[in-house]
Amino acid sequence: EKHAVTQINSKKLKNNLPILYSLVEELENAYKQGVKDVESDLAFHASIVKMTGNKTLIQLWLSLNGLIQSLIEVTSSFTELRQEEIIIEHKGIINALVKEDIDEAQMLIEEHLKAVQTLLLKEL
């Protein structure tokens, strides 16, 4: 994903922003209902990769999709404690992309993934 954001141009972003916003809205609605929405979370990250149009990168993502989905599902009980933060982090990534601040987007993606990793390691 960090590499993917370097390949997203303004037109691709503009065309896909409604999708990203919709996925975050789905995460928020699920959170309000006390549900972890693994599908929307995964789709958010997949959308960033798909926006690149880079067939190799997309194929790599798709090959890891099952593993990533399993990790999200396994960690969902731990990340439940951070669900609101996860939503805020997704919004921050979108905002960085809108500002075309690739460095910030990369940093936010890295922090987002590391926060889940840290929480998981702490719980294990």
N, CA, C and O of each residue as an XYZ file, in Angstrom:
496
protein
N       0.825     -1.198      0.000
C       0.000      0.000      0.000
C       0.860      1.250      0.000
O       0.530      2.241     -0.652
N       1.962      1.203      0.731
C       2.840      2.375      0.741
C       3.358      2.661     -0.662
O       3.453      3.820     -1.067
N       3.686      1.624     -1.393
C       4.138      1.822     -2.771
C       2.970      2.224     -3.667
O       3.131      3.039     -4.575
N       1.818      1.664     -3.414
C       0.642      1.936     -4.240
C       0.310      3.432     -4.272
O      -0.025      3.965     -5.330
N       0.399      4.102     -3.139
C       0.008      5.519     -3.117
C       0.924      6.385     -3.975
O       0.550      7.496     -4.352
N       2.112      5.893     -4.285
C       3.008      6.662     -5.155
C       2.559      6.600     -6.609
O       3.042      7.367     -7.442
N       1.640      5.694     -6.916
C       1.208      5.484     -8.295
C      -0.221      5.942     -8.560
O      -0.760      5.683     -9.636
N      -0.833      6.608     -7.611
C      -2.211      7.060     -7.782
C      -2.184      8.513     -8.252
O      -1.698      9.395     -7.544
N      -2.709      8.749     -9.446
C      -2.756     10.126     -9.934
C      -4.078     10.786     -9.535
O      -4.983     10.128     -9.022
N      -4.172     12.076     -9.774
C      -5.340     12.857     -9.353
C      -6.641     12.338     -9.958
O      -7.666     12.282     -9.277
N      -6.602     11.961    -11.225
C      -7.815     11.487    -11.896
C      -8.299     10.177    -11.281
O      -9.489     10.012    -11.012
N      -7.372      9.247    -11.061
C      -7.738      7.967    -10.448
C      -8.307      8.190     -9.049
O      -9.283      7.552     -8.654
N      -7.686      9.097     -8.310
C      -8.157      9.380     -6.959
C      -9.561      9.969     -7.010
O     -10.450      9.530     -6.280
N      -9.757     10.957     -7.865
C     -11.061     11.614     -7.972
C     -12.149     10.597     -8.318
O     -13.247     10.647     -7.765
N     -11.844      9.684     -9.225
C     -12.819      8.671     -9.632
C     -13.121      7.671     -8.527
O     -14.204      7.086     -8.496
N     -12.173      7.470     -7.624
C     -12.330      6.455     -6.582
C     -12.618      6.995     -5.193
O     -12.886      6.221     -4.274
N     -12.568      8.313     -5.024
C     -12.846      8.890     -3.700
C     -14.208      8.477     -3.154
O     -14.317      8.137     -1.975
N     -15.257      8.498     -3.990
C     -16.560      8.076     -3.444
C     -16.528      6.659     -2.865
O     -17.206      6.379     -1.877
N     -15.757      5.780     -3.467
C     -15.643      4.410     -2.964
C     -14.965      4.405     -1.597
O     -15.438      3.759     -0.663
N     -13.850      5.134     -1.488
C     -13.130      5.177     -0.211
C     -14.002      5.767      0.885
O     -14.060      5.234      1.994
N     -14.688      6.880      0.571
C     -15.568      7.497      1.565
C     -16.710      6.557      1.958
O     -17.080      6.482      3.130
N     -17.259      5.852      0.991
C     -18.347      4.913      1.253
C     -17.892      3.776      2.166
O     -18.622      3.364      3.068
N     -16.689      3.276      1.928
C     -16.167      2.190      2.762
C     -15.933      2.649      4.196
O     -16.189      1.899      5.138
N     -15.449      3.873      4.365
C     -15.263      4.404      5.722
C     -16.624      4.600      6.388
O     -16.781      4.347      7.582
N     -17.593      5.049      5.616
C     -18.949      5.210      6.160
C     -19.514      3.859      6.609
O     -20.160      3.767      7.653
N     -19.268      2.820      5.819
C     -19.710      1.474      6.210
C     -19.033      1.033      7.503
O     -19.668      0.424      8.364
N     -17.740      1.341      7.639
C     -17.029      1.007      8.878
C     -17.634      1.754     10.066
O     -17.804      1.185     11.145
N     -17.957      3.028      9.860
C     -18.563      3.832     10.934
C     -19.928      3.287     11.331
O     -20.237      3.178     12.518
N     -20.744      2.944     10.339
C     -22.075      2.402     10.637
C     -21.980      1.082     11.397
O     -22.732      0.848     12.343
N     -21.067      0.237     10.985
C     -20.879     -1.031     11.683
C     -20.413     -0.788     13.122
O     -20.887     -1.431     14.059
N     -19.481      0.149     13.278
C     -18.973      0.482     14.617
C     -20.105      0.951     15.530
O     -20.183      0.552     16.692
N     -20.980      1.801     14.991
C     -22.111      2.316     15.779
C     -23.050      1.191     16.201
O     -23.729      1.287     17.224
N     -23.082      0.127     15.407
C     -23.931     -1.024     15.719
C     -23.175     -2.082     16.524
O     -23.725     -3.136     16.842
N     -21.918     -1.799     16.851
C     -21.123     -2.735     17.642
C     -20.610     -3.923     16.860
O     -20.353     -4.987     17.424
N     -20.459     -3.735     15.545
C     -20.026     -4.821     14.665
C     -18.702     -4.449     14.015
O     -18.483     -3.288     13.669
N     -17.817     -5.428     13.848
C     -16.554     -5.231     13.129
C     -16.794     -5.602     11.680
O     -17.143     -6.744     11.384
N     -16.613     -4.654     10.771
C     -16.860     -4.858      9.336
C     -15.546     -5.185      8.639
O     -14.864     -4.299      8.125
N     -15.203     -6.465      8.629
C     -13.951     -6.928      8.037
C     -13.939     -6.673      6.534
O     -12.914     -6.281      5.977
N     -15.068     -6.893      5.882
C     -15.127     -6.752      4.426
C     -14.835     -5.324      3.981
O     -14.074     -5.115      3.037
N     -15.433     -4.340      4.650
C     -15.199     -2.942      4.268
C     -13.772     -2.510      4.583
O     -13.169     -1.737      3.839
N     -13.244     -3.013      5.685
C     -11.859     -2.709      6.048
C     -10.917     -3.231      4.968
O     -10.038     -2.511      4.495
N     -11.107     -4.474      4.589
C     -10.280     -5.086      3.557
C     -10.471     -4.376      2.212
O      -9.503     -4.128      1.493
N     -11.714     -4.054      1.881
C     -12.003     -3.379      0.610
C     -11.362     -1.997      0.545
O     -10.958     -1.552     -0.529
N     -11.265     -1.315      1.685
C     -10.613     -0.007      1.728
C      -9.165     -0.134      1.279
O      -8.703      0.614      0.417
N      -8.466     -1.074      1.863
C      -7.054     -1.256      1.539
C      -6.875     -1.770      0.110
O      -5.957     -1.352     -0.596
N      -7.753     -2.672     -0.307
C      -7.693     -3.184     -1.677
C      -7.954     -2.072     -2.690
O      -7.341     -2.047     -3.757
N      -8.850     -1.164     -2.365
C      -9.173     -0.056     -3.278
C      -7.963      0.832     -3.534
O      -7.758      1.313     -4.648
N      -7.175      1.042     -2.506
C      -5.963      1.850     -2.675
C      -5.034      1.185     -3.691
O      -4.473      1.847     -4.564
N      -4.883     -0.113     -3.563
C      -4.008     -0.839     -4.492
C      -4.609     -0.855     -5.897
O      -3.897     -0.638     -6.877
N      -5.900     -1.108     -6.000
C      -6.551     -1.190     -7.307
C      -6.528      0.141     -8.055
O      -6.498      0.163     -9.286
N      -6.542      1.241     -7.321
C      -6.507      2.569     -7.952
C      -5.261      2.788     -8.794
O      -5.263      3.614     -9.707
N      -4.219      2.068     -8.498
C      -2.960      2.267     -9.224
C      -3.070      1.841    -10.674
O      -2.409      2.401    -11.548
N      -3.901      0.856    -10.920
C      -3.975      0.299    -12.270
C      -2.747     -0.546    -12.606
O      -2.612     -1.030    -13.730
N      -1.859     -0.720    -11.640
C      -0.639     -1.504    -11.828
C      -0.989     -2.985    -11.688
O      -1.226     -3.482    -10.587
N      -1.014     -3.678    -12.826
C      -1.455     -5.072    -12.839
C      -0.608     -5.973    -11.947
O      -1.134     -6.879    -11.300
N       0.689     -5.732    -11.910
C       1.577     -6.544    -11.076
C       1.272     -6.329     -9.597
O       1.180     -7.286     -8.828
N       1.119     -5.085     -9.214
C       0.829     -4.755     -7.822
C      -0.540     -5.304     -7.414
O      -0.703     -5.830     -6.313
N      -1.511     -5.176     -8.303
C      -2.854     -5.686     -8.021
C      -2.815     -7.211     -7.877
O      -3.438     -7.769     -6.973
N      -2.088     -7.873     -8.763
C      -1.977     -9.329     -8.694
C      -1.300     -9.763     -7.398
O      -1.706    -10.749     -6.783
N      -0.275     -9.033     -6.985
C       0.391     -9.328     -5.717
C      -0.595     -9.183     -4.563
O      -0.663    -10.041     -3.683
N      -1.360     -8.088     -4.573
C      -2.365     -7.865     -3.530
C      -3.385     -9.008     -3.516
O      -3.718     -9.542     -2.458
N      -3.872     -9.372     -4.697
C      -4.874    -10.434     -4.778
C      -4.323    -11.763     -4.273
O      -5.047    -12.550     -3.664
N      -3.042    -12.008     -4.528
C      -2.448    -13.259     -4.060
C      -2.335    -13.286     -2.533
O      -2.300    -14.357     -1.927
N      -2.280    -12.114     -1.922
C      -2.187    -12.018     -0.462
C      -3.543    -11.786      0.196
O      -3.652    -11.791      1.423
N      -4.568    -11.583     -0.615
C      -5.887    -11.207     -0.123
C      -6.422    -12.165      0.939
O      -6.912    -11.723      1.978
N      -6.334    -13.453      0.692
C      -6.830    -14.430      1.654
C      -6.087    -14.350      2.978
O      -6.695    -14.402      4.047
N      -4.791    -14.225      2.900
C      -3.977    -14.104      4.110
C      -4.327    -12.825      4.876
O      -4.470    -12.841      6.098
N      -4.460    -11.729      4.147
C      -4.778    -10.453      4.793
C      -6.157    -10.520      5.438
O      -6.341    -10.045      6.558
N      -7.124    -11.105      4.740
C      -8.469    -11.243      5.306
C      -8.429    -12.086      6.573
O      -9.079    -11.750      7.563
N      -7.679    -13.166      6.548
C      -7.555    -14.016      7.739
C      -6.950    -13.239      8.900
O      -7.411    -13.350     10.036
N      -5.914    -12.451      8.613
C      -5.282    -11.655      9.669
C      -6.255    -10.647     10.264
O      -6.300    -10.459     11.480
N      -7.036     -9.995      9.397
C      -8.014     -9.022      9.894
C      -9.055     -9.723     10.756
O      -9.429     -9.221     11.815
N      -9.527    -10.890     10.300
C     -10.533    -11.619     11.068
C      -9.977    -12.117     12.400
O     -10.652    -12.039     13.426
N      -8.747    -12.629     12.382
C      -8.135    -13.120     13.607
C      -7.888    -11.978     14.588
O      -8.075    -12.141     15.793
N      -7.474    -10.842     14.082
C      -7.159     -9.716     14.965
C      -8.378     -8.866     15.298
O      -8.273     -7.934     16.094
N      -9.522     -9.162     14.712
C     -10.689     -8.293     14.916
C     -11.105     -8.215     16.379
O     -11.587     -7.175     16.827
N     -10.929     -9.287     17.122
C     -11.293     -9.228     18.541
C     -10.348     -8.295     19.301
O     -10.749     -7.663     20.278
N      -9.102     -8.212     18.853
C      -8.148     -7.300     19.489
C      -8.357     -5.870     19.006
O      -8.287     -4.923     19.789
N      -8.616     -5.724     17.700
C      -8.753     -4.376     17.141
C     -10.092     -3.754     17.481
O     -10.298     -2.563     17.249
N     -11.015     -4.551     18.035
C     -12.295     -4.015     18.478
C     -12.070     -2.836     19.421
O     -12.828     -1.866     19.406
N     -11.037     -2.925     20.230
C     -10.714     -1.872     21.177
C     -10.271     -0.594     20.485
O     -10.350      0.488     21.067
N      -9.806     -0.711     19.246
C      -9.306      0.439     18.485
C     -10.178      0.797     17.293
O      -9.753      1.569     16.434
N     -11.370      0.259     17.222
C     -12.175      0.432     16.013
C     -12.363      1.906     15.642
O     -12.263      2.268     14.470
N     -12.630      2.738     16.617
C     -12.804      4.164     16.327
C     -11.516      4.769     15.773
O     -11.558      5.575     14.844
N     -10.368      4.381     16.342
C      -9.082      4.874     15.857
C      -8.811      4.399     14.434
O      -8.262      5.146     13.623
N      -9.191      3.167     14.128
C      -8.997      2.625     12.783
C      -9.764      3.461     11.767
O      -9.252      3.767     10.690
N     -10.980      3.825     12.112
C     -11.793      4.668     11.220
C     -11.121      6.018     11.024
O     -11.039      6.514      9.900
N     -10.645      6.609     12.098
C      -9.954      7.900     12.013
C      -8.695      7.777     11.161
O      -8.385      8.671     10.374
N      -7.978      6.679     11.319
C      -6.764      6.460     10.526
C      -7.097      6.333      9.040
O      -6.376      6.871      8.199
N      -8.169      5.634      8.710
C      -8.585      5.513      7.307
C      -8.923      6.889      6.740
O      -8.555      7.207      5.609
N      -9.623      7.703      7.527
C      -9.953      9.065      7.078
C      -8.687      9.885      6.861
O      -8.600     10.659      5.907
N      -7.715      9.716      7.736
C      -6.452     10.439      7.596
C      -5.725     10.061      6.318
O      -5.143     10.918      5.652
N      -5.756      8.783      5.974
C      -5.123      8.323      4.734
C      -5.812      8.971      3.533
O      -5.151      9.441      2.608
N      -7.145      8.991      3.557
C      -7.883      9.646      2.468
C      -7.507     11.116      2.378
O      -7.240     11.624      1.289
N      -7.484     11.796      3.504
C      -7.158     13.230      3.505
C      -5.765     13.494      2.941
O      -5.563     14.455      2.198
N      -4.819     12.652      3.289
C      -3.459     12.812      2.762
C      -3.454     12.614      1.245
O      -2.770     13.342      0.525
N      -4.212     11.636      0.763
C      -4.294     11.412     -0.680
C      -4.939     12.604     -1.386
O      -4.490     13.015     -2.456
N      -5.987     13.154     -0.787
C      -6.658     14.319     -1.373
C      -5.695     15.498     -1.453
O      -5.709     16.251     -2.427
N      -4.865     15.657     -0.436
C      -3.865     16.745     -0.437
C      -2.680     16.433     -1.342
O      -1.789     17.261     -1.531
N      -2.686     15.215     -1.902
C      -1.576     14.723     -2.721
C      -0.261     14.730     -1.957
O       0.808     14.963     -2.522
N      -0.365     14.471     -0.663
C       0.810     14.389      0.194
C       1.174     12.914      0.352
O       0.751     12.246      1.296
N       1.957     12.435     -0.583
C       2.312     11.017     -0.634
C       3.101     10.599      0.602
O       2.874      9.519      1.150
N       4.023     11.446      1.041
C       4.814     11.106      2.237
C       3.918     10.911      3.452
O       4.097      9.968      4.222
N       2.957     11.805      3.616
C       2.042     11.680      4.751
C       1.183     10.424      4.609
O       0.978      9.698      5.582
N       0.686     10.170      3.408
C      -0.131      8.969      3.185
C       0.665      7.715      3.520
O       0.149      6.810      4.176
N       1.912      7.654      3.075
C       2.754      6.493      3.368
C       2.989      6.348      4.868
O       2.927      5.244      5.408
N       3.257      7.459      5.532
C       3.494      7.426      6.974
C       2.242      6.952      7.713
O       2.329      6.145      8.639
N       1.078      7.458      7.297
C      -0.171      7.071      7.954
C      -0.497      5.597      7.729
O      -0.978      4.918      8.636
N      -0.237      5.106      6.527
C      -0.457      3.680      6.249
C       0.454      2.837      7.129
O       0.018      1.851      7.723
N       1.708      3.225      7.210
C       2.656      2.476      8.039
C       2.240      2.495      9.510
O       2.262      1.459     10.175
N       1.865      3.661     10.017
C       1.432      3.769     11.410
C       0.181      2.935     11.663
O       0.051      2.288     12.702
N      -0.728      2.960     10.705
C      -1.980      2.207     10.811
C      -1.690      0.710     10.948
O      -2.247      0.039     11.817
N      -0.836      0.208     10.102
C      -0.511     -1.223     10.129
C       0.306     -1.592     11.362
O       0.109     -2.658     11.945
N       1.213     -0.722     11.754
C       2.022     -0.996     12.943
C       1.187     -0.981     14.220
O       1.459     -1.746     15.144
N       0.173     -0.117     14.280
C      -0.680     -0.047     15.470
C      -1.422     -1.360     15.676
O      -1.543     -1.841     16.803
N      -1.919     -1.939     14.588
C      -2.600     -3.225     14.693
C      -1.611     -4.307     15.100
O      -1.918     -5.159     15.934
N      -0.422     -4.271     14.507
C       0.610     -5.252     14.843
C       0.980     -5.146     16.318
O       1.078     -6.160     17.008
N       1.183     -3.947     16.795
C       1.556     -3.735     18.196
C       0.476     -4.245     19.138
O       0.772     -4.907     20.132
N      -0.784     -3.932     18.820
C      -1.891     -4.399     19.648
C      -1.960     -5.911     19.674
O      -2.162     -6.509     20.731
N      -1.793     -6.530     18.525
C      -1.845     -7.983     18.438
C      -0.725     -8.614     19.266
O      -0.970     -9.553     20.025
N       0.485     -8.112     19.127
C       1.610     -8.660     19.873
C       1.430     -8.487     21.376
O       1.831     -9.339     22.170
N       0.820     -7.371     21.747
C       0.582     -7.097     23.167
C      -0.430     -8.092     23.739
O      -0.304     -8.530     24.882
N      -1.427     -8.440     22.938
C      -2.492     -9.339     23.396
C      -2.039    -10.802     23.421
O      -2.553    -11.604     24.201
N      -1.086    -11.137     22.573
C      -0.614    -12.525     22.525
C       0.353    -12.742     23.666
O       0.882    -13.842     23.827
